[in-house]
């Protein structure tokens, strides 16, 4: 029984390894760190409006805080892309 489980686990491991064989080195590091970063942001973002309101913020200020991220990316991403090339 245990040998069947181990054999199945090895088969699944080979399948996963073959599927993601293109992810090596920096691509793997960037993919994992990006996924973890998105996970962390998705855990924090729902509580940002509550925190701003507890500090006395208005709904307009919450909107501004949420708009700053994409606006910052609009400025930083082209520069970072140029530097990366």
C-alpha positions in Angstrom: 0.0 0.0 0.0 2.7 2.5 1.0 4.7 1.7 -2.2 1.6 2.6 -4.3 1.3 5.9 -2.5 5.0 6.7 -2.9 4.8 5.6 -6.6 1.8 7.9 -7.2 3.5 10.8 -5.4 6.6 10.3 -7.6 4.5 10.3 -10.8 2.7 13.5 -9.7 6.1 15.0 -8.9 7.5 14.2 -12.3 4.3 15.6 -14.0 4.5 18.9 -12.1 8.3 19.1 -12.7 7.8 18.6 -16.5 4.9 21.1 -16.6 6.9 23.8 -14.9 10.3 22.9 -16.4 10.7 26.4 -17.9 10.7 27.9 -14.4 14.3 27.8 -13.4 16.6 30.2 -11.7 15.4 33.8 -11.7 12.0 33.0 -13.3 11.2 30.7 -10.4 12.3 33.2 -7.8 10.4 36.0 -9.5 7.2 33.9 -9.8 7.2 32.7 -6.2 8.0 36.1 -4.8 5.4 37.8 -7.0 2.8 35.2 -5.9 3.7 35.7 -2.2 3.6 39.5 -2.6 0.1 39.3 -4.2 -1.1 37.1 -1.4 0.2 39.5 1.2 -1.4 42.5 -0.4 -4.7 40.7 -0.8 -4.6 40.0 3.0 -3.9 43.6 3.9 -6.0 45.6 1.4 -9.4 44.9 2.9 -8.3 46.4 6.2 -6.7 49.6 4.8 -10.0 51.6 4.6 -10.9 50.6 8.2 -7.4 51.7 9.4 -7.7 55.0 7.5 -11.2 55.6 8.9 -9.9 54.8 12.5 -7.3 57.6 11.9 -10.1 60.0 11.1 -9.8 59.7 7.3 -12.6 60.5 4.9 -13.9 58.3 2.0 -12.2 60.6 -0.5 -8.8 60.1 1.2 -9.3 56.3 1.1 -9.9 56.6 -2.6 -6.7 58.7 -3.0 -4.7 56.1 -1.1 -6.0 53.3 -3.3 -5.2 55.4 -6.4 -1.6 56.1 -5.4 -0.5 52.5 -6.1 -1.4 52.4 -9.8 -0.3 56.0 -10.3 3.1 55.1 -8.7 3.3 52.1 -11.0 2.6 54.3 -14.0 5.7 56.3 -13.2 8.0 53.6 -11.9 7.3 50.7 -14.3 8.6 52.3 -17.5 11.8 53.4 -15.7 12.3 50.0 -14.2 11.7 48.3 -17.6 14.3 50.6 -19.2 16.8 49.8 -16.5 16.1 46.1 -16.7 16.8 46.1 -20.5 
